[in-house]
Amino acid sequence: QGCLCSASSSVTQIAYAMAPTEDKHSSAIPWANFSNWVHAICVVTFDLELGQALEMLYPGDRELSECERNNICYLSFPDSNSGVMGNVQFSFRIRTSPNTAAHPLSPALMHYNISCPPPDQTDNGYMYGYVYFRQVKDKALKRGYFQKSVVVLSVLPLVGLFTKVLEVLAPEYFECGPASLEAACHHLDQWPPPIPGQPLALPLLGQVLHTRLPSTADKPALMVAPSPTLTVPTPHQVQVFRVLSGLVCQLHVLWELVLTAEPVVVMATTPTTAANTVHALRSLIAPLKYSGDFRPFFTIHDSEFKEYTTRTTAPPNVMLGVTNPFFAKTLHHWPHVVRPAEDGQSMSPSKRSNSRKQFRTLDHKPGVYTKFKPHLQPDKSLSKVVLRGIQTGRPLEVQSALLRRHLLELTQSFMIPLERYVASLMPLHRNISPYKSAPSLRPFNPDEFLATLESAGPHLTSGIKGDWEGLYRRFFRCVNFSVWFNARYREISEKLAVLHLQALSEADLEGWVSSHGEVEKVDLILRVRSKLHTAQGLASIQSSTITKLQAQLDTLLRSIPDDLRKVLMNNNNDATSTSTSQCHSNCKQHEHADDDDAAAAAEEHSHDDEILKVECIDIGVDAGEYVADEDAEGDVDNVVEANTLRNSDVGGDQSKERKNARNLEEQCEKITAAE
């Protein structure tokens, strides 16, 4: 099947294993199914001379940059002096190299991103590492300890699923050696694509993992409390109550910090607690996506250590999970520190502390150490319900479901007014004309939105009181808002484009061509051509609409003279020679009659473009403030940039169409003059 090679020239030298093989049941592309789930499986060991070293990489054809190798090696071992013996599981997240990030997602992962909730989407700019670390005494080794990690690398943020995968895979590897990893890779290559919303049976080393990935079509209740009969009921989440049980009284503070993408550092004594706390925190605002950067486990050896610990600039919008006591001093200037409860500590909720002296070390009580003043009042009823559950021994899964339901309702109460307002910015259906450019969304006006809160604010769906307006204003200045608004803008723009295409496909062009000149016909032909090209990239467009558009184009082409039609056909094929083409002589005769209409149409489009160039949003801050972390989740654009893209997409298409029409008119003039 494959061979093992060893090397030891550098701290992260790789021993490649298992070159890609094919069998009659595999995909045409080697490891295609495997790659839909996992990028690679690594084994990281501790070498007395080299330190952490990447011992094996499966499959052997996988490439990692030097920076990626170093980060993986250091992040695969605990970064503390806890001396924990036995097995430890945790996860990390690294930024991928430009070469890795440039690789397009597979069709299966593109479909996954479309069908899953935004918080669970993949991003080529980042990769997750799921770690199973083992440390046991071994007198046969010089150091006296056996230290090794099995690491699964994936772009999928499925913490629960890959934790279970490693519970099956890693012990088998430590018992049977590399052959078990080879077998596991072949089993992973037989897995079906990661399709959200469908029950999945995933075979792995003699066991079958049953799970179901969350889907955008799921009802909230299903997303919060999946079926308990599944082997991996929450493949995308950690047990939030198990992680945040000691912080229930500060849950409203944590929710606001995450909602507004504030910089947060989680200081724990184990990588498991640090990583799980970061994952739990970013899930507090689901179904809204946390768009800041986050590192579940971060070490002093990370390639971005200086970037995140510098004091020359304000802390970035990122959540860090750390265990090394050195960070207590290095990150002392960070405004918000979370100290989660470790196993064995009191499960009773603690109060928020404003004292910054208490977190100079990692040895202090669980709590949220911050001077941040929350805008909303805490929900005391939630604390009572949770405390009663602790006293009565309520199952952790039920406690987690209660917390998630409360947080889901709170986030929905916050987002529903925004969704309602954005929907009101859409033009009326009757204003969509097939003979004009597609309408656009009205600019987002924060003051106009805030004026709607009195009659349609969160108080209609939530009993929590407080300064909702102040919270919205703070939200408008963070990356979570800009990413959410950009996504909603793209969705609505695509919807408007589809509606415009439908209107154009159903228009009475037979009657229209009888009352318009050739210049206008040519202009509309170019428009329809452009729309047909655009329609190919719209996932929500129906094939019947495209067929109708093609029929409309044929109708328009039949309405113009043969020689002009040839010019258009040659132009469509990027031909530059028109020596064999001739325009109908009345093209020039119609030209002067159509000049007034063309000028009026040009003026109308110029006015449309002017409207489109109005800034989409102005909330009284610099545009740069919208991108607090320019690398957060890959494609985070500020709202002004999104509006600029919209202008280039819509206005640019129109100017190109009009330029092409003018070129055709000039060709007609030359041919007529030659005659």
N, C-alpha and C positions, 0 to 999 in steps of 0.2 A: 504493500500500500504506500509506504513512504519510509524515509529513513531519518534518523536523528543525527545531527551534527553538533559538535561543541566548539566553542571559541571563547577566548578570554582576553582579548586585547584591550577592552575598555570596560568602564563601569556598567555599561548597558549593552554589551555585546550579545547578540542573539544566536541561539542555536535553533536553526530552522528545522521544521518537522512537517512531514506530511504534505508533499506537493499535491496540487489538485488532481483528482482523478475523476473519471466519469464512469458511469455504468448505464445500463439500458433504461433505468428508471429515473436517472438524474435529468436536470434541466439541460438545455443546449449550452448554456453558459455555466462553466464550472462554479459550484458553490453558490448558485443564484439564490436558491431557497434559504440556504444558510445565511447569506448576506442580508436577507430581509429582516433577520432577527439579530444576528451577531456579526460584528466586524472581525473579531479574532478572540481566541482564548490564549492567555499567557500564563506562564509559571515564572514567578519571581522568587529568587532565593537570596540568602545572605552569604556573601563570600568574604572570608577574613581579609583578603587583600583588596578586593574591589568594593566591598560594601554590598548594597542591594544591586543585583544583576538580573537581567532578563534572560532566564535560562532557556525557555522554549516559547515558541510562537506557533499557533495553529490557526488556520492552514499556513503552510510555509510560504505561500506567495503573497502574504499580506505585507504591506509596507508601512513603516512608521518612521517619522522624522526623528532626528537626534533629540530634539526638544521633547517630542512626545514620549520617546523611550525613557528619558530621564525623569519626566514627570510621573509616568506610570510606575517606575521603579520606586521612587520615594513615596508616592501616595499609596502604595500597596502594603506598606508596613506601618504599624502604629507609630505616631510621632510623640511619644511620651515615655516617662519612666515608670509606668504603672506596673510593669512586670507581670502582666496578665498571662496566665498559663492556660493552655487549651486552645479552643477555636474562637475566633472573633470574625464577625461579618459586618461589613460596612460598605460604603460606596463613595465614589468621588466623581468629579466632573472636570474635564480639561478642555482648553481651547485647542482646536485642531490646527494643523499647519495649513498654509494657503493652498498647497497642492491637494491635501485631503478635502478641504472645504470646497474646492473647485469641482470635485466629482459630483455629478448630478445624482439626485435620489433615484432609486429604482422605481419603475411604475407601481409596484406594490406599496412602497413607502409613500409615494405621492398620493395614492388612493387612501392610505392610512391617514395621512395628514388632513385630507379633505373630510374624512368621516369621523375622526375622533375629536373630542373637546379640545379647545385651544391649549389648555395647560399640559396636555399629553402629546402635543405635536413634536416631531423631531426637528433637529436643526443641524445642518451639515457643519456649522461652525463650531460645534461642541460634541464631545463624546463622553459617555458615562463609563465608569469602571466599577464593576461589582466584585467585591473582594471577599475571599474566604482565607483568612490567615490562621496558620497553626504554629504554635510555639510549645514545644515539650522538651523535657530534659533528655539528653542523649549523651552518655559518657563516651561513646565512640567518636564523637566529634570534638575537635580541639576546643571549641568555644563552650562545649558542654550543653549546648541547646540546638535543637532542630527548629529552624525558622524558615517557613516557606509559605507563599501565597499563590492561590489559583485565582486568576482574574478574568472575568468575562467583559469584553469591550463591546459596547453597543451604542447606537445613536438613539435607541428607544428608552424613554424615561420610565420604564416599568420596574420600579423598585421591588414591589412585592413578588412579581413573577421571577425575576432573576435571583432574588434571595432564595426562593424555593429551588430554582435550578441548581444553584451552588450547593444547597443542602444535599442534593442527590449526587452531583458531579464530583465535588471536592473530596469527600470521604472515599469515594471509589478510586480516585486518582492516588490518594495517599496509601491506599491498600494495594492497588494493582499496578500502579505506575502509568507511564505514558500511553499504553495501549487503550486505557479507558478514555483518555481524552480524544484519541483517534476515533474510537467508537462513538463517543458523544457527538463529535463533529458530523459524522455520517447520519446520526439520528436527527440532529438539528437541520440537516440538509433535506430531510424528509418532511419537515414541518410545513403545514399550509401557510399561505401568506397571512400576515397579521391584519385580519379583517375585523374592524370594530363592530360590535353588536352581534356577533355570531359566536355560539359556543365552540370552543376549540379543545381538541384532544391532542396533546403534545407528547409523543413517546420519547422517553429518555432513559437509557440504561436499564431497561426492564421495568420501568414504571411509566405511568401515563399521568401527565399533569392536565387537569381539567380547569379551564378558566374561560373568561369572557372579557374581552377588551371593551372599555366604555365607548359609547357612540354618541354623536351629537343628537341622534334621534331618541336617546334614552329619556325617560321621565326622571325628574329630580329624585323621586323616591328610589328608583332603580340605581341611580348613580351613587346615592348615599349609602344604601344598604343592599348590596348585591346578595344573591342567593347564598345562604350558608352551606349549601350542599356542595359547592364547588371547592376543589382542592386549593385553588388560589383565588379567593373571592374578591380581593382588591389588588389586581396585578399592578396597578399604577400608584398605589398609596401605601403609606405605613399606617399602623394603628395610632391614630392621633391622640387618643386618650392615654395610651400606654406611654407616649412620649411627653405629653404636656400635662399630665395629671397634677403636677405640682405647681402649675401656672394658670389654673382655671380662673382665679380671681383677676388675673391680668390679661385674660383672653381678649377683652375689648381693646386694650392698649396694643397688643400684638397685632390684632386685626387691622387697626389703623396704621401701624408702622408698615405692615406689608402692603396694604392698599395704596399707600402713598410712596412706596418704594424707598423707604428710608434705609440708610446703611446700618446693618445689624451684624454684630459678631456674636456667635454662639460659643461660649467657653465651657467645655466639658472635660471630663477626665478620660473618656474613652472615645475612639473614633466612631463606634456604633452609636452612642448617644448624640455626638455632634452631628453626624450625617442624618440620622433619623429626625432630629429636631429641625434641621434646615429643610428637609423634605416636608415635614409637617407644617412648618411656618408658611412655605410658599403655597401650600394647598389651602390655607385658611380662607383665601378670597375666591376659591372656585365657585362658579365656572369661569370667572374672570381670570385671565392669564397673568401670572406674575412675570413681568417682562424685564426686570432687572437681572443682573448677573447673579449667579449663586454657585458657591463651591461647598458642597456638603462636608468635605474634609479638605483642609488646607494646611500645608506644612511650610516650614521656614526654607525648604529647598525648592519650593515651587518657582517656576520661571517668572511668575508675575508677583513675586513676594515684594519687590521694591515698589511696584506700581500701586499695590494696595496698602502699603505701610508708610508711604511718604507723608510727611506732615506739611509739605509745601503747598498742597492743595487740599480742598475739602475731601473727606472720604467719598469714594464713588458709591453709586447705587448698587450695592452688592450685599449678599448675605454670605458670611464666612462661618464655617464650622471648624474650630481649632481645639487642640488638646495640649499643645506645648505651653508650659508656664511662661515662656519667653514672650508670648503674645499679650499677656496681661499688661506688660509694660509697653510693648511696641504699638499696640492698638489702644492705648489709654485715651487717645484723643477722639476715638470713635464715640458718637453720641449715644448709642443704644447697645447695651450688652445684655444678653440673655444667658442665664445660668440655669440649665435644666436639672431636674432631679435625676440622680443616678440610681441604679438598682440598690435597694437596701435603705435608701433615704426615705424620709417621711413623705407619704402620699398626700398629706393635707396641703391645700393651697396656701401660698404665702403672699404677702402684700408687695406692692410695687415700692421700690426704694429709690430715692433721689441721691443717695450718697455715692460718690464716685471713688471714695477711698476703699470701699468694700470689695471692689473687683480688681484690685492691684495684683491679686493672686487668684488661683482657681479654687482655693479652699474657702468658700463662703457659701451661705445658704442659697437654695434655689430662688430665683426671682428675676424680675426685669429691672435692670439698673439704668435709669434714664431720667432726664429732666423734661421729657416730652409730656405735654398736657393734652390728654385726649379730648376730642371735640364732643364725643357722645358719652352719656352716662352708662355705667355698667348695668347689665341685666342681672339683678340679684336672684331672680327666679331660676336662672340657669345654674348658678352656683348651688342653690338649695337642692335642685334635682340631682346634680352630680354628686354632691356630698351624701345625699340619701342613698345613692347607688353604691358609693364606697362602703357605707355602713352596713348595707344589706347584702353586700357581695354580688352586686349585679355584674354580669359578664362584661369583660373589657370590650368585646365587639359591640354590645348594646350601648355602652357608655360612649364609645367612639361614634356610633351612629347618631346618638343624641347631640353630641357636639357638632358633628358635620351638618346635621339638619338645621341647627340653630344658626351656624355660620352661613350656610347656603341661603337661608331666608333673609339674613342680614345683608348679604351681598346683593341678593336680588332686589331687596327694598331700595338699596342704594343705586342700582343700575337701571331699574325699570323707568324712572323719570328720564334718564339720559336716553334710553332706547326710544321712549315715546317722543321725546323732543327731536331726536335725529330723524325719526320717521316723518315728523311734521315738516322737515326740510325738503322732502321729496316733492317734485312738481306733480300737479294733477294729471291724471291719465289723459284727460281731454287735451292737454297742452302738448302731447307727443304727436308731432306731425311727421309723416313720412318724407315730406319735401323740405324739411329743415334739419339742422343738426340735432343730435340727441340732446335732450335737456340735461342739466346738471343739478347737483344738490346745492341748495342755498347755503351760504356761509354759516358756520357755527358761531353764534353770538352768545358768549357766556352770560352776559347781563340779561339777555332775553330769556335764556334758560333759567337762570336763578329767579327771575320774576314769576316763573310757572310753579315754583316750589310750594307756594302758599295754597294753591288749589290742586296741585297734582304731585306733591312731594312724597318723600319716604314715610311720612307720618300716616299715610293712608294704609300702608301695609305693615308697618312696624310700630310697636308701642314704645320703642326706645326714644328718649328725648335727648336734645342736645343741640349743638351748633352745626346742623347739617350743611348750612350754606358755607361756613368756614371750611368744613371738610371737603366740599366740592371744589372750592377755590384751591385748596392745597393739592387735591387730586389732579386738577387741570395742569399743574406745573410738573407733574411726574411722568416718567416714561410709560407707566401702565396706561395712562390716559392716551398718550400719543399713539401707542401701538394699537390699543383698542379702537380708537377713532379711525386710524388708517385702515384697519381691517374692515370696519363697518363701511367706510367710504368706498373701498374697493368692491365690497359685496353689493352695495346699493348702485354704484356706477355700472357694474355688470348687469344688474337687474334692469336698469334703465336702458342699457344698450340692447338687451334682449327684447324689451318691450318696443323699442324703436325699430329693431329688425322685424319683429312681428307686424308692426304697423306698415312697414315698407313692403313686406311680402304680401300683404292683403290689400294694398292700395290699388285703385282703379287706374292703372297706367295706360290702358287702352284709351280712356277718355282724356287723360292728361297729355299724351303725345299729340293729340289732334289739335290742341290749343297752344302749343309751345313750339318755339323755334329750335333750330339745330344746335345752336350754342348751348341752350338750356338742356337739350337732350344729351349732348355730350357730357355736360357737367354732371347730370344725374347718372349717366352710365358709369362715369368714373367713381361716383359716390357708391353706387351699388357694388361695383367691383371691389372697392375698398371694404365695404361692409361684409362681403362674402369672405374676404381674407380674414377679417376680424372675427367672424363667426366661427371659424375653424378653431380658435383658441378659447372659446367660451364653453365651459363644461355644462352649463344649464340650457344651452340652445338645443332645440329639437331638430332632428334630421329633416322633418317635414318642412320646417321653416327655411332651412338651407335650400331644399329642393324648390320651394316657391320663389325664393330670391333668385335662383338661377333662371327660373322661368320668366321672372320679371326682367332680368337682364336681357334675355333673348327677345322679349317684347320690345324693349328699347332699341336693341340693335336692328331689329327688322324695320323700325320706323325711320331710319336714316338711310341715305343713298348708299349704294354698294361701294363706291370708291371711298367714301368717308368711313364706311364700316371696315374696309381693308386697312385704312390708316390706323384705326383704333385697334384692330387685331394685331397689326405689326407692332404697335406701341405696347400692347399687352405682352408681346413676346420679346420685348426689349430690342426690337429692330430699329436701326438708326437710318436706314436708307429708305427714302420715299420716292425714288426716281420712277418706280413702276406703278406708283399709286396716283390716283387722281381724285380730286374732290369734285363734287357736283357743282356746276357753275352757279347755282342759286345759293350756295353757301355764302358767297360774298354778298349777294343781294340781301340775304336775310341778316347778314352780320350787322349792317347799319341799323336795321329795324330792331335788332336785339340788343344793341349797345346800351340803350336806356335801361332795359330789364336787367342786363348783366351788371351794370353799374349799381342799380338798386340792390340787387342780390349781394354784390360784393360789400356794399355799405352795411347791409343787414348782418353778414357774416363777421365783418369787422367789429360791429357793435356786440355781436355774440362773444367774440374773442375777448373784447374789452371787459365784458361782464365776467368771463371765466377767469381773468387774471386778477380779480379781486382776491385779496388774501382770505384764506378759509377761516382763520381764527385769529383773534387778537385778545389776549387776556391780560395785557399789561406787563408782560415780561419779555425778555429777549428770546428770539427764536431758538438760540442755542440751549436755553434751559429745558427745552422739550427733550433733548437727548442728553440726559444726565450721564448715560453710559453708552457711547456710540456703538460699542460692540455687543450691547445687550441683545441676546436672541437674534443675532445676525442681521436682520433687515429692519431694525428699529429706525424709522424716519420721523423727523418732526412733522407736524401738521402742515407747515408751510411748504416743506419739500414734497409732501404728498399732493398738495394742491398744484405745485409746479409740474409734477408728473402728469396730473390730470390735464393741465393746459396743453402740455406737449402731445399727449395722446389724442385729445379731442381737437383742439385748435390746430395742432400740427397736421393731422390728417386732412382737415379742411383746406389748409393752405397748400398742401401738396396736391390735392385734387384740383384746386383752382389753377395751380401752376401748370399741371398737366393739360388742363383744358386750354389754357392760353397757348401752350406750345403747339397743340393741335390746330388752333385757330391760325397761328403763324404759318404752319405748314400748308394749311388751306390757301392762305394768301399767296404764298410762294408759287404753289401749283397753278392757281388761277392766273397769276401774273405771267407765268411761263406760257400758258395757253394764249 
